[in-house]
Structure formats: C-alpha cells, structure tokens
C-alpha cells in the first residue's frame, strides 16, 4: 500500500487555509453585527415628508439630527424610536448648506429605552477602512449597508456653500431612506451622518465635528448665521494701466453689479461699478475667492478691501454683517 505523503500535506494545507479564511470572515461578520447592535440604539425614522421617511440619529438627550432634504414640512413631524414608540417632534432649525436639520423631542420618551450611540473621531478614518451605514425603515426595522471609505480629504465646501471639516466619500450604497443615518467605524462608533443631498446624489458623510458645530448653533439660534458683504459681483478683465499697480499675476477683478442698501458694503462706501481687486491682502479674481475668504471670518470683523474706482486704486474697510440662511 502506497501513501502519498506530499498529497496529504497539500490537502492539509488547503484545509488549514480554508479554515483560517472562514475564521477571518466569521470574525468580521460578528464585529459588523456587534457594531450594528451598538450603533442601532440611537437610529430613528423621521416622518417629515410624504411616503418614505428618512433616518435620524439621537445626537444628544432629546435631540434628533437628520438630513434636511428629508424634512419637507415644519410641523406635524413624527419620530419612530428604536423600540417602536412614535413621538411628536418639533423642528429646532435647519441648515440647507450642510443638509442638516435638528429636531427636539421629549427627552423622557427616550430615557432608558435604548442605549445612545458612542461617537468616534472621523479624522482617524483612512482610505479603504471598512464602514457600516445604518438606517431605520417605516416599520421600524434596522437596516444596514456595508462598504468602505472611497475617498477622504480635508475641509471642503458643499455646492450649497456649507463648510464641512472633512470630505468623506463613501463606496457603499445609500438606499432610499438611508440619508440622515449614521456611519459607523469598525468599533461601532458614530463618525458622522450620511447623506445624498450634498454631492449631487453621491453618498458622503458629514463628520461628527461639523454636525456638532451646526447642531449647537441651531439649538441656540434656530438658524445658521454667516458673514456677508451685501454685494453682487462678476469677474472682469483689468486694464493694463491698473495691472501695473498690482502684483504681476493679477489679471482679473470683480465688478460690483449690485449694492444692498444698508448692507456692509454700502455702509463702507462701496459704489455700483467699483471693481474689487483685493480682500484681506489677497487678490480676488473669482467670486469663490471672496466667499472662501469671508467664510472663515467672524461677524463684526473688518476686512481691508482694495478696489478700482475711476481708474484709481482706493482702499476701504468693510465690517462684515450677519446674514441668516436658516
């Protein structure tokens, strides 16, 4: 009787590799299931539009955060809690630029009924990290979608002008109703709120730091305030005699097409037809350049502005006013 020892060794190795792979998959599956259970305690369904609800997160005691594009009415809002209880909610405020809406519910409705989610640090996320998106259906079932971080970078501005601390792009499916739900890391921690309302239908996550900032202001003021100049502009080419007075790389300016009566620019003496060439010491050839400069400034802050008037460079100081975008 011949015994083929090499064949037995090969079969043994194959079985060992298969068992190891199975063990790894079981571990990942169990960790995902544990993460869903941990994070699902704070996921709710928000009924604030016809037909399909959107998801939401109990961000703090008595406070629900959801996607603004899913809140189509200001009254008669209902929230379905994890244990099946339906409670009334009041709109505390909304910010379309970051697609966030904040609701208030009676804190006694959730007290002790479900564990609140644990929050993590989105800055620890890396490209390729496995993540889990959660949502809650109309019937109250917890549902999930898994994938990975498909792209991540620093601060960015949404197409509606909102400033987000990170750009987190998801490589997973956000099914209808998933917007407003949380993104969980491998530890089951909430690292942000998912939405398809900020990147033309592409799934992104609003990081925890951004949500915290917006939520706190909405709870305090009911709307988001941002500094503004009170002018409408469009790019225009600068004549050669003016360019000689400016840095060599400056070829364009922003001509004033409208000045809001009583607005910050009007109070500073800015006139229709003036051409802005510099704000806060930096050239401004595009409207986005000014928006970027003032987006990080504070209301009441004075910005040094250089503009062209009747062929001459003139310096003015504009005190930024408050503009509500609630």
KELODREN-427740 format. One record per atom (N, C-alpha, C): residue in one letter; x, y, z. Coordinates in pm, whole numbers, plus 50000, padded with zeros to 5 digits. Each point is the difference from the previous one (the first is absolute). Layout:
<sites>
aXYZ ...
</sites>
This chain:
<sites>
x500864988050000 x499145012050000 x500885012450000 x499775008749899 x500815012149993 x499255011850064 x500735007950072 x499455012150061 x500685012149939 x499225008549938 x500555012049936 x500055011350103 x501065000950073 x500135009750107 x499905014549951 x500695003649887 x499875013949953 x498575004149972 x499194990849945 x498605003349972 x499235002650127 x500264991850102 x499325002050129 x500385013450061 x501285003649984 x500455012850054 x499325011649929 x499874998649865 x499375010549922 x498545001850039 x499294988650012 x498595000650041 x499875006250137 x500914996450088 x499975005450136 x500205015150001 x500955004649914 x500255014349992 x498805007549944 x499364994349897 x498835006349940 x498865001150100 x499824988950076 x498945000450102 x500325010250108 x501305000950034 x500405009850102 x499765014149955 x500315003049872 x499775013449945 x498525003349994 x499204989849962 x498555002049993 x499435002850137 x500484992450100 x499515002150137 x500395013950051 x501225004449964 x500465013250042 x499165011049935 x499734998449869 x499185010049931 x498605000450058 x499454988250030 x498674999450060 x499975006950135 x501064998150077 x500105006250132 x500055015249989 x500775005049901 x500105014449980 x498655005949961 x499294993249908 x498695004849957 x499004999950115 x500054989650081 x499114999350116 x500285011450097 x501285003050019 x500385010850091 x499485013449949 x500225002649870 x499525012549940 x498495000950008 x499314988949970 x498544999950005 x499505002850140 x500614993850097 x499575002050139 x500265014350046 x501135005949955 x500315013750040 x499035009949934 x499644997349875 x499025008549933 x498654999150070 x499614988050037 x498724998150068 x500005007150136 x501134999150070 x500115006650131 x499975015249983 x500655005149893 x500005014349974 x498595005149969 x499264992149921 x498625003849967 x499135000350125 x500184990550087 x499214999550124 x500345011850090 x501305003250007 x500435011150085 x499515013449947 x500145002149868 x499625012849943 x498525001449973 x499304988549986 x498595000449965 x499095005450107 x500475000450124 x499165004950110 x499665014749988 x500785007449920 x499735014249987 x499445003949865 x499604990149919 x499505002949865 x498475000050000 x499425010449944 x498545001549998 x499535002049856 x498704999349980 x499395003449871 x499245013150018 x500225009449908 x499385013250008 x498955001349892 x498755002350040 x498895001749906 x499725014949986 x500625006049895 x499825014349977 x499815003049852 x499574989849926 x499695001749858 x499034988949960 x499445001249884 x499064989849953 x500764987249967 x499274989150011 x500524986849966 x501144995750090 x501194999949951 x501114993850072 x500625009450104 x500204994850121 x500685008150102 x501505000549971 x500695008750070 x501465000249997 x500494995150135 x501274997250011 x500544995250127 x500515011850083 x500274997550125 x500525010250090 x500824993850110 x500725008450072 x500864995450109 x499675007950127 x499864992950111 x499835007050127 x501385005350041 x500245012549966 x501335005750017 x500335002950146 x499005004650071 x500125002150144 x498624998650059 x499885001050130 x498734997850067 x498925009349946 x498974994049941 x498885007949949 x500275007049869 x501114997149934 x500375006849876 x500244989849889 x499295001649891 x500144991249884 x500615007849884 x501004994149936 x500625006049881 x499614991549880 x499635006849891 x499614992949879 x500425008049878 x499734994649881 x500345007049875 x498945010549970 x500445012149974 x499075010949975 x499114997449878 x500564993849897 x499204997949878 x498864990250022 x500024992750112 x498924990850031 x498925006050088 x500215012450044 x499025007050085 x499265010049913 x498864995949947 x499265008249903 x498935008650066 x499824998850129 x499015008350068 x500575004150136 x499505011050052 x500485005350127 x499164995350119 x498814994749971 x499124995650107 x499524985849975 x499334994450098 x499474986449991 x501114990049964 x501115001150072 x501144990949981 x499944989050106 x500134987849956 x499984988550091 x501334992749993 x500414994550113 x501244992350007 x499684986150055 x500444989849926 x499844986250043 x501274995750071 x499894997250128 x501144996450083 x500374985349983 x501224996150042 x500464986249981 x499094989450059 x499315003150109 x499124990150064 x498585000249944 x499765007849893 x498705000049936 x499065011150041 x500415008350094 x499145010950046 x500055011749901 x498855005749968 x499925011549912 x499755012550085 x500885010149984 x499895012250080 x499995012249909 x499445010950051 x499975012649926 x501345007150011 x500375006949893 x501275007449999 x499765014149950 x500805009250049 x499955013949956 x501305003549929 x499895007449891 x501185004249926 x500715011150075 x501244997350040 x500795010050073 x500755009249905 x500274995349879 x500725008149903 x500544991249889 x500375006549891 x500544992649887 x501095008149931 x500924992949936 x501075006449925 x500154992949866 x499365005149895 x500084993649868 x501424998849947 x500895009150037 x501354999849945 x500814987950045 x499654994250116 x500654987750046 x499024988350003 x498785002249952 x498954989949995 x499714994050138 x499965008650100 x499704995650136 x498735006650052 x499184992150067 x498825005150070 x500014994350140 x499575008150095 x500004996050141 x498585000150054 x499624989150063 x498674998650059 x500124998450151 x498985004650069 x499924998050145 x498844990650031 x500254990650090 x498944991450051 x500065000350151 x498934995250064 x499984999450145 x501074990250045 x500965004650078 x501114991350042 x499534988050081 x498835001150062 x499484988750077 x499584988449910 x499765003149872 x499584989549908 x501104989949971 x501255004550010 x501134991249969 x500794995850123 x499705005950112 x500764997350122 x499964985250036 x501184993649997 x500124986150043 x499434989749905 x499495004249883 x499374990449910 x501004993449905 x500995007349955 x501024994649910 x501325006950030 x501104992649991 x501305006450024 x500325010249892 x500485011750039 x500395009949902 x501304995849932 x500215004149877 x501214995949929 x501255006250060 x501104993349978 x501305005550038 x500585007249879 x500615011450024 x500545008049891 x501504998449990 x500484999049877 x501424998449975 x500585012249928 x501274999149967 x500725010849935 x500164996849852 x499365007949914 x500054997249857 x501395002349941 x500845007650069 x501355002649947 x500884987650004 x499564989550070 x500774987650003 x499674991049882 x498975003649923 x499634991949883 x501075000949892 x500204988949930 x500974999649891 x499364993949876 x500565003249886 x499534994549875 x500034984650007 x498864993849969 x499934985450001 x499474994150130 x499845008250105 x499434994850125 x498594994749976 x499694988550060 x498664994549991 x499075007850092 x498805003249950 x499045007950078 x498604994349979 x499095004350086 x498634995049997 x499035011750009 x499065000749907 x498955010250003 x498724993650053 x499335006850092 x498764994950059 x498835009149965 x498824994250000 x498775007649977 x498864992650069 x498865006850008 x498814993650058 x498835001949904 x499274989149976 x498925000149902 x498715005550059 x499015001449913 x498695004750042 x499414991250110 x500254987149991 x499474990550098 x500854999150125 x501145006850000 x500855000150118 x501144990049997 x500184993049888 x501094990449990 x501325007249979 x501054995150067 x501345005349980 x500614993249878 x500545007749907 x500604994649879 x501415005849986 x500834993049922 x501405004049990 x500504998749857 x501075007349972 x500704999149872 x501495001150031 x500784990449954 x501435000050031 x500825003949879 x501185005150025 x500905003949894 x501295005350059 x500605009349931 x501265005550051 x500095014949970 x501005006350058 x500265014049973 x500625000949861 x499285006149907 x500465000849862 x500855012149971 x499975009850088 x500805012049982 x499935008550125 x501105005950038 x500005008450120 x501055010949985 x499625012050037 x500915011449990 x499625010250106 x500595011649991 x499785010250102 x498735008049980 x499975011950056 x498815008549999 x499535002649857 x498685000349982 x499465002849867 x498695007750013 x499585005749891 x498765007749997 x499004993249909 x498784998150050 x498964993549922 x499545009349888 x499274994449906 x499515008149888 x499015010550045 x499504998950123 x499095010050053 x500715009750094 x501334999050008 x500775009750077 x500314996150142 x499614988250045 x500274995750136 x501444995550018 x500605003350114 x501384995950029 x499994987350083 x500654989649948 x500114987350072 x501464997650036 x500234994650118 x501364998250050 x500804989849921 x499314990449938 x500674989949918 x499114996549881 x500634995049894 x499264994549888 x500134984850009 x498934993550042 x499994985450017 x499074994149895 x500584993649900 x499204993949892 x499864985150027 x498794994949984 x499704986150032 x499954991249876 x500594988350012 x499874989849895 x499044989350052 x498745004050011 x498934990950042 x498685005649950 x498974991950005 x498695004349951 x499205006350113 x499555012449975 x499055006350092 x498624998449936 x499264990450048 x498684997249944 x499025010850044 x498845001049934 x499005009850041 x499694998950150 x500025011450068 x499755000250143 x501264999450085 x501164997649937 x501254999050076 x500585013650037 x499695010349921 x500505013450034 x499525003950139 x500895005950078 x499685003750137 x500454989850101 x500364988049953 x500474989550089 x501495001150027 x500524992350096 x501415001250038 x500934991449916 x501255004249997 x501094991649948 x500784995150121 x500224986950005 x500724994050112 x501374995249956 x500995001750087 x501314994249975 x500034985750052 x501154993649994 x500114985950039 x499714997850148 x500095010650080 x499724998950143 x498525001950033 x499205003149898 x498595002750025 x499735014150043 x500995008849983 x499845014150038 x499445008049883 x499155009750031 x499465008949897 x501085010249965 x500385000549872 x501025009549956 x499405010949911 x498694999349977 x499355010349921 x498614996249958 x499345009149929 x498664997649947 x500064999049848 x499384989749944 x500034997749856 x498915008049928 x500315004149877 x499005007149919 x500344999049852 x498965001149921 x500165001149855 x499595013949952 x499885009350094 x499525013349967 x501085010649987 x501274996250003 x501065010049996 x500914999049879 x499994988749932 x500964998049890 x499304995049875 x498865006149965 x499264996549879 x499694985149993 x499474994650109 x499574986050001 x501074990250043 x501245004450015 x501074991050044 x499984999050152 x500284988150050 x499964997850144 x501225005950070 x499755008850097 x501075005750081 x499584999650146 x500975001950086 x499745000350144 x500385013650057 x499105005950076 x500285012550071 x500694996350131 x501255003950020 x500744995650119 x499395005150130 x500284992950107 x499465003350132 x500285014450038 x501235004749975 x500375013650038 x499105010449934 x499664997849873 x499135009349928 x498584999450056 x499514987950024 x498654998450054 x499905006950136 x500994997950085 x500005006350132 x499915015249989 x500825005649912 x500035014549985 x498665005549953 x499424993649899 x498735004749945 x498864997950100 x499984988450065 x498954997050097 x500005010250114 x501165003050052 x500085009450112 x499475013849961 x500325004549878 x499525013249958 x498504999949972 x499524989249942 x498564999349972 x499204999350130 x500504992950098 x499304999350128 x500015013550071 x501075007549980 x500125013050067 x499225011049929 x500085000349864 x499435011149924 x498814996149913 x499894987249965 x498934995749911 x500355001349853 x501155005949969 x500465001549864 x501525001750001 x500604999049882 x501445001849987 x500275014049947 x500885007250067 x500375013349956 x501404999749939 x500155007649892 x501305000849933 x500305014449964 x501275003750001 x500365013749963 x499795002249850 x499665012349963 x499815003149859 x500335014649974 x500195003249871 x500385013549959 x498835008249951 x498964993549947 x498845007249949 x500225005649860 x500694992449914 x500245004449863 x499844988249905 x499715003349874 x499994990149893 x501105003849903 x500774990049952 x501195002949919 x500094990549882 x500855003949906 x500364990849893 x501435003449953 x500744989849953 x501405002349959 x500105009549882 x501105007549996 x500265009149890 x501515001249982 x500445001249875 x501435001649972 x500465014050039 x501205001050057 x500535012950043 x500825006449888 x499895013349981 x500815006949899 x501485000050038 x500865001449900 x501454999250024 x500505010650097 x499455012049993 x500485010750089 x499704997150146 x498954992050027 x499674996250138 x500874988350044 x500224990649910 x500804988250033 x501415003750042 x500495011249949 x501365004250036 x500105004050147 x498855002750064 x499995003650141 x499784988050092 x499844988349939 x499694987850075 x501044989449975 x500004989250081 x500934989049973 x499864994949858 x501094995249943 x500044996349859 x499004989249963 x499684991250096 x499124988749968 x498525003849999 x499665012250039 x498605004250007 x499565005449864 x499024993549939 x499495004049869 x498505003650003 x499314995550106 x498565001750008 x499605006650131 x498805005950000 x499415005350122 x498534996450002 x499265005250097 x498574997250013 x499235013349997 x499255002149895 x499255012449987 x498704999050080 x499665010750070 x498825000450085 x498765002549913 x499084990349999 x498795001049920 x498805004650084 x500094998150131 x498905004050089 x500555002150140 x499525010450065 x500375002950138 x498725000250083 x499944991350099 x498814999250085 x499895012550085 x498865006549993 x499795012250077 x500104997150149 x500855007450069 x500184998150143 x500874988250037 x500534992949900 x500854988550026 x501415004150037 x500844990350035 x501385003050043 x500795008049897 x499944996049871 x500755007149897 x499475014249980 x498685001450005 x499385013249985 x500455009450111 x500044995050121 x500425008250114 x501475003949989 x500794991649930 x501435002949985 x500275009549884 x498975003349922 x500175009349891 x500294993649865 x499794987149988 x500204993149872 x498895004349904 x500375002449874 x499055005049901 x499804990149885 x498855001249937 x499724992149881 x501055003349893 x500604989849940 x501025002149898 x501424999350053 x500185000650130 x501344997850057 x500484985949964 x501324998249991 x500574987049970 x500904995850115 x499614989750070 x500814995050111 x501184992049945 x501205003250048 x501204992849954 x500704992650113 x499685003550124 x500694993750112 x499145000650126 x499964989050074 x499304999350128 x500914993350102 x500155006450114 x500834994650108 x501424996749951 x500515008549913 x501374998449953 x500204989649892 x498904994249947 x500124989749899 x499225003949874 x500594997449882 x499305003049874 x498734991749989 x498975005749938 x498734992849982 x499585001349853 x500254989549924 x499645000049859 x498714992649973 x499524992650101 x498784992249984 x499125002150124 x498704998749982 x499075001950112 x500274990050111 x500364987749963 x500294989850102 x501135004350091 x500945007849946 x501135004450081 x499545008650116 x499055009249974 x499475008450107 x499194991650099 x499184991049947 x499194991550088 x500884991650091 x501104994949947 x500914992150082 x500655008550108 x500345012349966 x500675008750096 x499085003950116 x498745003249968 x499115004750106 x499314988450073 x500054987849944 x499324988750064 x500614996550135 x501295003150015 x500674997050127 x500115012350090 x499505011549951 x500055012350080 x498815000450097 x500045009550090 x498965001450101 x499135012249970 x498744998950039 x499095011349985 x500505011550086 x500065011949943 x500525011550071 x501485002649973 x500654990449933 x501415001749966 x500135009449881 x501035008450002 x500235009549892 x501064994549905 x499675000049870 x500944995049899 x500485011549912 x501315000749982 x500595010249914 x499754996149854 x499485009449925 x499644997549860 x500615010749910 x500574995649888 x500525009449900 x499144998649875 x499585011649947 x499154999749882 x500395010849901 x499574998149878 x500295009349892 x498785009049979 x500255013150006 x498935009749977 x500555011549916 x499395002149884 x500425010749909 x501494999149967 x500474987849981 x501394997849960 x501005000650113 x499555002350123 x500905001050114 x499714988950102 x501074995250065 x499844990150106 x499605007250128 x498934995350063 x499505006150123 x499894989350108 x500365003550121 x499904990750113 x498775003150083 x499224989650033 x498845001550088 x500014988550101 x499345002350111 x499884989650103 x498534996450014 x499694987049984 x498624995350007 x499834991550125 x499045003850082 x499684992150121 x498954989649963 x500344987550015 x499124989149958 x498724999850081 x498884998749929 x498684999250065 x499564985750017 x498834998450059 x499444986750025 x498904996949899 x500124988649937 x498994995849904 x499474986450044 x498684999150016 x499404987650042 x499714991349878 x500334986750012 x499704990549894 x499174988650056 x499175003150095 x499224989750066 x498974994149913 
</sites>
